Amino acid sequence: MTIIIALFHMVITMVKLTQEVKDSMQGVKTIFLATCSRAGVPNVVPMGAYKVLDDETMLLSDQFMQKSLSNMKENPRVAISYWSEKGGFQIKGTVTLHTDDQVFKDDVTWVKGMKPTLNPKTAIVMKITDVYVVKPGPEAGKKLL
């Protein structure tokens, strides 16, 4: 079953990742995914199975989520954050959850190719809406995209 979350009265503008942001993600083993329930209860989890699909979209693969998955079903707005020796960013977006379509099948193939013992439950497709700088200094917190 594919779960599509509708957003009413909300204008969402997609942005394109710069080469600097994409380069900074290379080699990052763990990102942190932040979600929030409709009631405002936050949750943050580490994730290792993620990739950039294109300049506007990321794939996050869920193998273990409970609270985060519940939150995303209630509220599709998420943020990820990471740090590497090439810099760090916070990336915000909206998600669509896939559990039985080609997106999910492609996710399973990708994850099983990396680690056959993992069993994806949900393919999370994140459309990127904002990117912020997280490195220390005068640019910290600045909206990049």
Secondary structure, 3 states (H helix, E strand, C coil): CCECCCCCCCCCCCCCCCHHHHHHHCCCCCEEEEEECCCCCEEEEEECCEEEEECCEEEEEECCCCHHHHHHHHCCEEEEEEEECCEEEEEEEEEEEECCCHHHHHHHHHHHHHCCCCCCCEEEEEEEEEEEECCCCCCCCCECC
